[in-house]
Amino acid sequence: RRSCEFVETHQMMMSTSSSLVLLLLSATTTSARYLRPVTKTAATSRFAHNLPSGLRFYENNLVRASSFGSLNKLATQSRSVSARATTLSQDELKRMVGYKAIDDYVRSGMVVGLGTGSTAAMAVERLGELWKSGEIKDIIAIPTSERTREQAESYGIPLATLDTHPDLDVAIDGADEVDPDLNLVKGGGGALLREKMVEARAKKFIVIVDESKLTDALGPGFPVPVEITPFCYEHTRKAIEQLPSLEGAAKAVLRMGSSSNNQPDGDNIAVTDNGNYIVDLFFDKPLPNAEKLAQELIDTVGVVEHGLFIGMTTAVIIAGSDGISVKEA
């Protein structure tokens, strides 16, 4: 029986047998292990750079080439693996893209924008690990929500705001929908205003999603959030519904309960970190012109910001059952 190598956090866990090789990556905070590392790119990830000798990438799995007479045979064998080996959970997919974004785009000395949400939290987790280990130094991070600030502080990551650091090297965040042109719907977690303020100032805006967030057109798959002032909020809600791009095409619903999700979970009006309210726009059909709607919304008195991120994306890192892919603008 072949021996196994188990390596935690920044190293790989590999188990070999006569029929299968699986790669598992362990995250310190959750001890979650998952298959398929990110695809090797020109900007080699730090964890790949430090692999033991004799290991190399092959079809998104690491194999010890000397252990098998035929890599083609290995690929055939790998396809017969159990459902656990071929089906990754959504949390595992989120961790894959979050870690890859930090490994590929963040370097010492950078100013980094940290997004909000469950996928962005994985990127913060990875950045925190690298900061605590000393692999990344002299960084400044700008969080886009109180939740993200608290998570970053738990790792000791130095934080600032746009007041002192208005120019960012990179911002990393998730998205609720991504269309073929890399336009986004964001703000399901209620942080759309701060997210757009920070990400608009970044030289590179890297979006991290699992494949379920991809769509042919924005609109019906996820409601578009709009942050509005509390003053005369019902007047503003009605004005939004009557916009030329929306009249009869969308229902504007005031978010209730927690601002961090668009499902009603309380009797009180949801309040953002900025003290504002959110109206979610529900569509039955795809948006014919997202750019036009974005302009109409921002021109509406009482609207603070909207969740349409048009033409802002540098690249999208996508995790799917077959591994990682990257689409650039």
C-alpha positions in Angstrom: 0.0 0.0 0.0 1.4 3.4 -1.0 2.0 5.9 1.8 0.0 9.1 2.0 1.2 12.6 2.5 -1.1 14.9 4.5 -0.2 18.6 4.5 -2.4 21.3 6.1 -3.4 24.9 5.0 -0.8 26.0 2.4 0.3 22.5 1.3 -1.4 19.7 -0.5 -2.9 16.5 0.8 -2.4 13.6 -1.7 -3.4 10.0 -1.4 -2.4 7.5 -4.1 -3.6 4.0 -4.9 -3.5 1.7 -7.9 -6.6 3.3 -9.4 -7.0 6.9 -8.3 -5.2 10.1 -7.2 -7.2 12.7 -5.3 -6.0 16.1 -4.4 -7.3 17.7 -1.2 -6.7 21.2 0.0 -7.3 21.9 3.7 -8.4 25.3 5.0 -7.3 26.1 8.6 -10.5 27.6 9.8 -12.9 25.0 8.6 -10.7 21.9 8.0 -12.7 21.5 4.8 -10.9 19.4 2.2 -11.8 19.5 -1.4 -10.9 18.0 -4.8 -9.3 19.7 -7.8 -7.0 22.5 -7.3 -7.2 25.6 -9.5 -5.9 25.2 -13.0 -2.3 26.3 -13.3 -1.9 29.6 -15.0 1.1 31.8 -16.1 0.8 33.5 -12.7 1.6 30.3 -10.8 -0.2 30.1 -7.4 1.8 30.1 -4.3 0.6 26.7 -3.2 1.6 25.2 -6.6 5.0 26.8 -6.5 5.9 25.1 -3.3 4.8 21.6 -4.2 7.1 18.6 -3.4 9.4 17.5 -6.1 7.9 15.0 -8.6 4.5 16.6 -8.6 2.9 18.4 -11.5 -0.5 19.5 -12.8 -2.5 17.2 -14.9 -6.2 17.8 -15.8 -6.7 19.9 -12.6 -5.4 17.1 -10.4 -1.8 16.7 -9.1 -0.3 13.4 -9.8 3.1 11.8 -9.2 4.0 11.1 -12.8 6.5 8.4 -11.9 3.8 6.4 -10.1 1.9 5.7 -13.3 2.9 4.3 -16.6 0.2 6.2 -18.5 -1.4 9.5 -17.8 -4.1 8.7 -20.2 -4.9 5.6 -18.2 -5.0 7.8 -15.0 -7.5 10.2 -16.7 -9.7 7.2 -17.6 -9.6 5.8 -14.1 -10.3 9.2 -12.6 -13.6 9.5 -14.5 -14.9 6.4 -12.7 -14.5 8.1 -9.2 -17.4 8.2 -6.9 -20.0 11.0 -6.8 -18.1 12.7 -3.9 -15.0 13.0 -6.1 -16.8 14.6 -9.0 -19.4 16.7 -7.3 -18.2 19.6 -5.2 -20.3 21.5 -2.7 -21.1 25.1 -3.3 -18.9 26.1 -0.3 -16.0 24.1 -1.8 -16.4 25.9 -5.1 -16.5 29.3 -3.4 -13.3 28.4 -1.5 -11.5 27.4 -4.7 -12.2 30.8 -6.5 -11.6 32.8 -3.3 -8.2 31.3 -2.8 -7.2 31.5 -6.4 -8.1 35.2 -6.6 -5.7 36.0 -3.7 -3.0 33.7 -4.9 -3.0 35.0 -8.4 -3.7 38.7 -8.0 -2.5 39.9 -4.6 1.2 40.6 -3.8 3.0 42.2 -0.9 2.8 46.0 -0.8 -0.7 46.2 -2.5 -3.8 48.1 -1.5 -6.6 45.5 -1.7 -10.4 45.9 -1.8 -12.2 43.2 0.1 -15.7 42.4 -1.0 -18.7 41.2 1.0 -20.6 37.9 0.9 -20.0 34.2 1.4 -17.7 33.9 -1.6 -15.7 37.1 -0.8 -15.3 35.8 2.7 -13.2 32.9 1.3 -10.8 35.4 -0.3 -10.5 37.2 3.0 -9.8 33.9 4.7 -7.0 33.2 2.3 -5.5 36.7 2.6 -5.6 36.3 6.4 -3.8 33.1 6.3 -1.0 34.5 4.0 -0.8 37.6 6.2 -0.5 35.7 9.4 2.1 33.3 7.9 4.2 36.2 6.6 3.9 35.2 3.0 2.3 38.5 2.2 3.5 41.7 3.8 2.9 45.4 3.8 -0.6 45.3 2.5 -3.5 47.6 3.2 -7.1 46.3 2.9 -10.3 48.3 2.4 -13.4 46.4 3.5 -16.8 47.0 1.8 -18.9 46.2 4.8 -18.9 45.9 8.6 -19.0 42.1 8.3 -15.9 42.1 6.1 -14.2 44.5 8.4 -14.8 42.3 11.4 -13.5 39.2 9.5 -10.4 41.0 8.3 -9.7 42.3 11.8 -9.9 38.8 13.2 -6.8 38.0 11.1 -5.0 41.2 12.0 -5.1 42.5 8.4 -4.3 46.2 8.4 -7.3 48.2 7.3 -8.0 51.7 5.8 -10.6 53.6 3.9 -10.8 55.4 0.6 -10.2 58.7 2.6 -6.5 57.7 3.0 -6.1 55.2 0.2 -8.3 56.2 -2.7 -6.3 54.2 -5.3 -6.4 50.4 -5.1 -4.3 47.8 -6.9 -7.0 45.2 -6.9 -10.5 44.5 -5.5 -11.9 41.0 -5.1 -15.6 40.3 -4.7 -18.4 37.9 -5.6 -21.5 38.5 -7.7 -25.1 37.4 -7.8 -25.3 37.3 -11.6 -22.7 37.5 -14.4 -23.7 38.0 -18.0 -21.6 37.1 -21.1 -20.2 40.7 -21.2 -19.1 40.4 -17.6 -21.7 42.9 -16.4 -22.9 42.0 -12.9 -25.8 42.1 -10.5 -24.4 42.6 -7.0 -25.8 43.7 -3.6 -27.8 40.6 -2.5 -25.8 41.0 0.7 -26.8 44.6 1.1 -23.3 46.2 0.6 -23.8 47.4 -3.0 -22.9 51.1 -2.2 -19.6 50.5 -0.5 -18.8 47.7 -2.9 -19.2 50.0 -5.9 -17.3 52.8 -4.3 -14.3 50.6 -3.5 -14.3 48.5 -6.7 -14.6 51.5 -8.9 -11.3 52.7 -7.6 -9.4 49.5 -8.2 -7.0 49.0 -11.1 -8.3 45.5 -11.4 -11.7 44.2 -10.3 -11.6 40.4 -9.9 -15.0 38.7 -9.6 -15.2 35.3 -8.0 -18.3 33.0 -8.6 -19.4 29.5 -9.0 -20.9 28.5 -12.3 -24.5 28.8 -11.0 -24.1 32.6 -11.1 -23.6 32.7 -14.9 -26.6 33.8 -16.9 -27.4 34.7 -20.5 -28.9 38.0 -19.5 -29.3 39.9 -16.2 -32.7 40.2 -14.5 -34.8 37.2 -14.0 -32.3 35.0 -12.2 -31.7 37.5 -9.3 -33.4 40.6 -8.3 -31.5 43.9 -8.8 -31.1 45.8 -5.5 -31.4 49.5 -5.3 -30.3 51.4 -2.2 -32.5 54.4 -1.4 -32.9 57.1 1.3 -35.3 56.4 4.1 -36.9 59.8 3.5 -40.1 59.3 1.5 -39.0 55.8 0.7 -42.4 54.7 -0.6 -42.4 57.7 -3.0 -39.0 56.6 -4.3 -40.1 52.9 -4.6 -43.0 53.9 -6.8 -40.9 56.3 -8.9 -38.5 53.4 -9.6 -41.3 51.1 -10.7 -42.4 53.8 -13.2 -39.1 54.3 -14.9 -39.2 53.9 -18.7 -37.1 50.7 -18.5 -39.2 49.2 -15.8 -42.8 50.2 -16.3 -44.8 47.0 -16.1 -41.6 44.9 -16.4 -40.5 44.7 -12.7 -41.9 44.7 -9.2 -40.0 46.9 -6.7 -40.1 45.3 -3.3 -38.9 46.9 -0.1 -36.4 44.7 1.7 -37.5 43.6 5.1 -35.6 42.1 8.0 -31.9 41.6 7.5 -30.2 43.8 4.9 -27.8 40.9 4.2 -30.2 38.9 2.1 -33.2 39.6 -0.1 -35.6 37.1 1.5 -38.1 38.6 4.0 -36.9 37.5 7.5 -38.3 40.1 9.8 -41.1 42.7 10.3 -38.8 45.8 10.3 -37.4 47.5 7.2 -33.9 46.3 6.4 -31.2 49.0 7.0 -27.8 49.0 5.3 -24.5 49.8 6.9 -25.1 53.3 5.6 -28.5 53.7 7.3 -30.4 53.4 4.0 -33.1 51.1 2.7 -33.1 48.7 -0.2 -35.6 48.1 -2.9 -35.2 44.8 -4.8 -36.4 44.7 -8.4 -37.9 41.4 -9.5 -38.0 40.7 -13.2 -39.9 38.0 -15.1 -37.9 38.6 -18.3 -34.3 39.5 -19.1 -33.3 43.1 -19.0 -33.3 44.4 -22.6 -30.8 47.2 -21.8 -29.1 47.0 -18.4 -26.9 50.0 -19.1 -30.0 52.2 -19.8 -31.7 51.1 -16.6 -28.5 51.7 -14.6 -28.5 55.3 -15.8 -32.2 55.8 -15.2 -31.8 54.5 -11.6 -28.9 56.7 -10.7 -30.7 59.7 -12.1 -33.7 59.1 -9.9 -33.9 61.5 -6.9 -33.9 59.4 -3.7 -31.8 56.6 -5.2 -28.3 56.3 -3.6 -26.9 53.5 -5.7 -28.0 50.4 -7.6 -26.6 46.9 -8.0 -25.9 46.9 -11.7 -22.1 46.9 -12.2 -21.7 47.7 -15.8 -18.3 47.6 -17.6 -16.3 47.4 -14.3 -15.0 43.8 -14.4 -11.4 42.9 -15.2 -11.8 39.2 -15.0 -14.2 36.5 -13.6 -12.9 33.4 -11.9 -15.4 30.6 -12.2 -15.5 27.4 -10.3 -17.4 24.4 -11.7 -17.5 20.7 -11.4 -14.8 20.4 -14.0 -12.4 22.8 -12.3 -11.5 26.5 -12.6 -11.9 28.8 -15.6 -11.0 32.5 -16.0 -12.8 34.9 -18.3 -11.3 38.3 -19.0 -13.0 41.4 -20.2 
